[in-house]
Each structure stands twice: as C-alpha cells, then as structure tokens.
Amino acid sequence: MSDTLLQGLPVSALRSAAPLLLVLLGECLTQRVGRINLGVEGQMLVGAVAGYGATALTGDPWLGMAAGAAAGVLLSAVYSLLTVAARADQFASGLAVWMLGFGVSAFLGSGLVGLRIEGFAPGVGGLTPTLWIAVALVPVLGLWLYRTRTGLVWRAVGESPTAARAAGITPWKVIVTGITAGGVLSGLGGAALSIDHTRTWAEGMTAGRGLIAVGLVIVARWNPWLTLPAALLFGLAEALSLRLQAAGSAVPAHLLHTLPYLASLAVFAVTCARLKGGGGPEALRAVFVR
C-alpha cells in the first residue's frame, strides 16, 4: 500500500467515524433499556436536514447541531408513542419511523440541494468539534452507565422491567428516556454528517449508517466503551475506499463503496457467532420471542 494512501488515514478514519459514533452511542443507550429502534436511520436523516437547514439559514453550525438534535428527539417521540404507549411491535414501529423520517427529510431538503455552508473550521490536526464531542461522550456515557445509580437503574430495566418495577422503579419512564437519548444522539449524528463531514445535503445521504449502528451495538456488546473501536472500523474502511477511488483503483467504485458495509457485516457475523444469542440485555429477548 503506497504512502499516499496511508498519509493522514487515521484522521480521515476518525472524521468518517464521528457521525456513526454518535448514532451508535444513542442506539446503545436505547437498547440498554430494552428497545431496538430501527428508526434511527430516519432520525439521522431528519437530524441531517434540520441541521443543514438551520446552518444555511443562520450561518451558525452550533445552532445547526441543536436543530439536528431537536429533530431527532421529535421523531424518537413517535417511536416512544408507538412502542410504549400503544405497545406496537418494535420492528414494525422502527420501520415506520424510518420511512417517516425519509419522507419528511426528502420534502424539507428539496430546497437545500446545492446550497453551500461553511460548517466547522478544522482545529488541531484537522479535527473538528463534532469529532471531539463524539469521542468525549464515550467515557462520559461509559462511566455514567456503569458507575452511577441512574446507570444501574437503566441496566436493571433493560434486564427485567418486571423486577425493576418490583424494586420501585417506573420502567416506562426509563424506557422513554432511553429512546429520547437515542433520538438526541442520532439527530446529532445526522447533523454532524451534513454540517461537518460532507457539508452538503442529499436525499438519503445517511446511506444506511443508522441501520449499521443497530448492528454494531452488538459488536460493541451494548457497552459505550466499545462503541469507539466499532465505529472506527466503519470509518477506516470508508476512508480507505474513498482513497482507493481517488488513487484510480482498478476495482469499480460501486464495489469500493460497499467496503465499510462488508467490513461491518463481517465483524457483526463473527461477533454473533461468538455470542451465540447471549450477552445482551435480557429484555431484548422478548422482542424476538414475540
């Protein structure tokens, strides 16, 4: 492999991984309270369009990030209403939220195509604030989940809502909070993608990152500490595929685009084979039993 391909590759991998890392952390928290939200793909999309639109309107990328987080929360509220209030099937509800987010983002983003924004200015080493935020959240959420009483409550609800209720906990409140936290982080991930990583808006621009996050939570063993290497795997493969295209690789570009997804799928398959269905919060099993 030539030096040209390797030069600056770690920074490129980190920048590619940052949006996915935010979404992965959010889905990790959601699954920790016993919910699998396939709608994170749609939540990312509305976060991306809201963040890009707010940045284009105000010129302030921080306001764009806030708008993206708010959009993610709004769509996650739909998932909460469906799965907690109406007790609908989690997979069907997630798919409905995904499609809703896709349609809403396509409608709202139709006027944003071709607009240019400045985004965040690169700092030391070419790294931007969204990357630092994503990486900093890993130890923060890891310590919170495993070292605090509130984190223990969330894990207890994810293991057994019935036992948690017997201990005086109100499970539905914890579950809704977990889903909302996932909405905040997936919205931020979408905004980081459009405002910082690509600095553009395109319909369906998340390209399956939300769904990849749902699977990589298993690779990370539902542990915030392990989300960073899982996201870096995707980021490294994506950065490498782009560099191979720029270097004029003989491999068709469409095949190179599949590299980060193939790498994630391979690690996902190996992890599932080793776990053999165990390792996750017990409440998640009920999703598959139904």
Disulfide bonds with the S-S distance in Angstrom:
none
